[in-house]
Amino acid sequence: MLEIPETMNLSNQIRRTLTGKRVAWAKANGSEHKFTWYYNNDPEKYSEVLKDKIITDALPFGGMLEVQLEGVKLLFTDGVSLKYLEKAEKRPLKHQLIIEFEDKSALTATVQMYGGVWCFTDKDIFDNPYYAAAKEKPCVFSDSFSHEYFMNIINTPEAEKLSIKALMATEQRIPGLGNGVLQDILWSARINPRKKAYTLKSQEKEKLYLSLKTVLKSMYDQGGRDTEKDLYGNNGGYKTILSKNTVASPCPACGQTIIKENFLGGSIYYCPKCQPK
């Protein structure tokens, strides 16, 4: 799933690889997917809108990736996998969007569980609250995402009834910070994901802020997590400590077995010794 490290790295790769390429043809909804969202539920128009447009830029907005073309925007959400294909590479049989450029290279978008593949012009009104929040709120790596800004999130009245997982990884309080990257952030801060946010001591809050900044930077610097793929189909270089890749493995800090549990509609991973309930 696309989260902060992945959208930032994908945007860099798209700028380097796709900027200046002109669209020869495009097709959306080539493989019907029940939980793929298209702009105005009308993927048939994508071909006409994208044809002959040149890619000009790519921008990360939290867990969303915006690819800019001449007068057109493509917006992908966290459930979308993007793949760049050279001229001679075989195209996948299933995809929710394929764009072929004049040089015969291509970009494909496939949706895993669910995801948005939105295509709209600069004149269209795209009213999506998650997109708006991701554009308005500061990036974790910016100066605007200060210690004070983070403490306002942690000390919000909602903290009295939410777990730290729910507080940090839902409702776009920190756009692009989802359950995936949160696992290693909490492990680094030695905080259990079930822990009620209001019970955090000042020292724990300070450590959480530091972990948030350092872990996400490490993920970004290494090209994303090893559980996710980049534009060229390669796994990220950051080795996750807590993920599907490490469940039942020994914790690198204490040797205890890493546990997986269901919580709040998803999976959580933690070390029972380093992150006690």
N, C-alpha and C positions, 0 to 999 in steps of 0.2 A: 504494500500500500504506500502511495506517495505521502511522504511527510517532509518536514523542513529540509533535511540533508539531501533528499532525492530531488525535490523540485529545484533546489539551488544548483545542483550539479547538472541536472538535465537542461536547465536554461543555459548554462555555460556551454554544454556540448552542442545544443541546437544553434547557438550563436556562431560557434566555430564551424559547424558542419553544414548547416542549412541556410544561413543568411545569404541572400542573393539568388537562391534557387527559385525558378518560376514553375508554377503548377501546370502540368500538361493535362491531367485529368484527376478526378477524385470520385470516390464512391463511399457513401455512408450506409450503415445497416446492411452490409454485405452478408453478415450472419446475424440473424435476429437474436437478440438477447433481451430477455424480459425486463432486466433491471439496468438497462442503459438509457440514459436520459439525453434526448436531443433537443436542440432549440426549437420551441414551439411544436415539439413532437413531430417535426417535419424533416426527416433526414433526406428526403428526395431533393430538396433544394440545395443541399450542400455542394453538389457537383457544379451547379451553375454559379454559385457564390464564390467558390474557390478557383475555378478555372482561370488561368492566365495571371493569377496574383503572385507576387513575389514576396517571399518571407523576408521581413525586415528586422525582427528582434524576438526575444523570448524573455519573459519575466516570471519570477517565482512569487506567488502570493500565498504564504503559508503552505498548505497542502494542495494548492492549486497551481497549475502551470498555464500561463497565457502565452500562446504563440501568436505573434503579430504579423499580419500580411498587409498589403496595400488596402486600407479601408476595411479590413476584416480582422476579426479575432477568433482564434480557436482556444477554447478553454477546457482543460482536462482536470478532473478531480482525482482524489486519492485512490480510487479503485481502478485506474487506467494504467495499462502498461504500454509504453511507447517503444518502437523499434525502428532503427534506421537500416535500410537495406541497400547495398550497392547494386549496380546495374545487373550483375550476373547472379545475384542471390535469389533463391527461390522464395516466392511470396507465400505467406501462410494461407491455408485453406479457409480459416475462420478469422474474421476481424470485424470490428464495428466501424472502422474508418481506414481507408487506404488512400494515400496521396502519392501520385507518381509525378516526378519532375521531368523537365525537358531533357535532362541528361540521363534519364532512365533509372535514376536512383529513386527510392521511395521511403515513405514514412507510414507505419501502420500503428493503429491504436486498437488494443483489445481490452475488453473489460473482464475483470475477474468475477468478484461477487456482485458488485454494483458500481456504477460510476457515471459521471457526466462527460459527454463528448459534445460540447456546445460550440456552434459556429454562428456568428452573428456579425453584422456590419456595424460600422461606427454610428450609423443612423438609427439602428435598432435600440430598443429599450430592453436591457437585460436586467431584470429586477430580481436579484438573488441575494438574500441576506448574508449568506456565508461568503460570497464573493465580495460583497460590500465591506464586511467586517475584516476580511483578509487584506483588503486594500487600505483600509483606514488605520488598522492597528499596527504598531511598530514591529519590525522584524526583531527577533531575539538578538541578532548580532549588532543591531544599531545602538547608537548612544541613547536613543529615546527609550529603549527597553532597559531602564535603569534599575538600580536597587529599589528605589522608591516605587517605581511602577510595579515591579514584581510584588513588593510587600502589600500594595493595594489590592492585588489579586488574591494573595494568600489570606489577607485579613478581612476580606469581604464578609458581610453578614451571612452569606451562603455557606461559608466555611463551617458554620456551627452544625450543619446537618449533612455535609457531604464528606465522602472519603477523599483522600488526597488524589486518588486516581480520577474520580469524578470531577473534582475541582479543576485539575490541571488539563485533562484530556477531553473534556466535553464542552459543548456550548460555545466553541470558538473563543474561549477566554484568552487562549494563546494559539492563534491560527497556525495550523500545520504541526502542532505538537499533539500527536495521537498516542494510542496505547502502545504502538511499536517502539518508538524512541523513549517513551516514558520508563520502560522497564529498566534500562541501564542507568538512567538518570536517578531513579529511586534507589537502585542498588548502590550507586556511588555515594549517595547521601545516607545510606543505611536506614531507609524508611520503607516500611511495608505498605504496599498499595492499598490495603484495606484500612489503614490507619485514618481515623477521623482528623480532618484538617485542623479543626480547632484545638486539638490536643498537642499540636506541634509546639515545642519549646523554641525560644528565640534562637538558640544555637542550631537547632535542626532547620529552621527557616533559612538561616544564613548558609548552612551547608547545602541546602536544596538549591538556593539561588546560584551558588558557585558551581554545583554539579550540572545544573541546567545549561549554563554558559559553556563549561569546559567539555562536557560530553557531546553536546550538539556540534561544537566546533571540531572535535575530533572526528565525528561522523562525516562532517562536510569535507574536512581536509583529506580524508581517506576515500573520497568518492562515494559516500553512502554506505549503508549497512550490507553485510554479506547475505542478508535475507532478501535483498531487492536487486533488481537489474538496472543497468544504465541504458543509454540510448543504443549501444552496440550489442546488448545482450549479455554483458559481463556483470558478475556480481560485484557489489561494492567491496572496498578493501577493509572496511571497519569490521572487526570480528566481534559480533555481539556476545555479551556476557550472559544475558538472559533472553532467550528466544526459543523458537521451535528447534533450532540447531543445537541447543545446549541443554534442553530439559533432560533430567536424570543424570547429568554430568556433575562432577564435583565443582563446587564453588572455587574460583581461583584464589579467593582470599582465605577461606577456612577449611575447605575440603568437604563441607556438607553437601548433600545431594540437592541439586536445584529442583524445585517443585513447580508443577503447573496445576492451576486450579481455574475453575470458571467463576467469574465475578463480573457483575454488571453487564451481562450480555456478551462477554468476551473472555479471553484467556489472560491470566496473569501468571508471571513467573517470578519466583523470589527464592532467596536463600533463607531457610528457617532460622539459622544462627545469626547471620549478619542483619537480617530484617525480621526480627521476631514480631509476632502478632501482638 
